[in-house]
Amino acid sequence: MLGGTTEATATAQVLTGHERYDVVISLAGRTAKPSVQPVPTRIGGFGGAEGLAAFLRDGGFNLLIDATHPFAARISQNASKAVATVGIPAFALRRAAWTVEPGDNWTHVANVPEAISALGSAPRRVFLAIGRQEAYHAQAAPQHFYLARSIDPVEPPIVLPDVCFILDRGPFDIESETRLLATHRIDAVIAKNSGGSATYAKIAAARHGGIEVLMIARAPAPSMRTVTTAEAAVAEIDHLFPPDMKRGV
């Protein structure tokens, strides 16, 4: 299983109770202290689609689950190519995207640079809730104040005249997110449409405060069959393999 999401962990937790499944989770290693997984875990890349195909073949795996982050487009592309090469079944586990609710003030954008541009020229107070790897795009508009939150320090480092860094890991609740937005007088939130509940509180807090959210759209869905919950993932595995067969996942 290509993991890194709460849904991947939840699926692995259920599968640990099934003796007929041997499960390994692979994490990209982008965070210094990844969450502890309930099954054997490997960390690091594979060397592209060819490297992943070799790993699957050499390990005798019978199924690949792509349960990576909705914005991890490259690994999803490599996964599709790898399973086609090896000839094993695969499916993607992608939590449903967030949708606009009454009271939301969303501006839809395609990527982080477009979100930064959409802030406009007048100085604003921005909650940059996009993780650490693309925060550097904010340097294109240094007139704004930025509150940048990530699990690990922002990389590459960014230099701005008015920026505050917070290191924290979800899940977050609406009350604390509301206080955060109020304390820093935030008037715009830049967020990726990751879906799920762990980081949704900032979206709800922005709605309650009448704050604009510049929502970055997901990349196109994976080409493989997709389910949206851990329960559906387990059901898909049970459908693919008869109960009397022991498989590596």
Helices and strands as residue ranges (DSSP letters): H 6-15, E 21-22, E 25-27, E 41-43, H 48-59, E 64-66, H 73-86, E 90-93, E 106-109, H 112-118, E 125-129, G 135-140, E 145-150, E 163-167, H 174-183, E 188-192, H 201-209, E 212-216, E 226-227, H 230-240, E 247-248
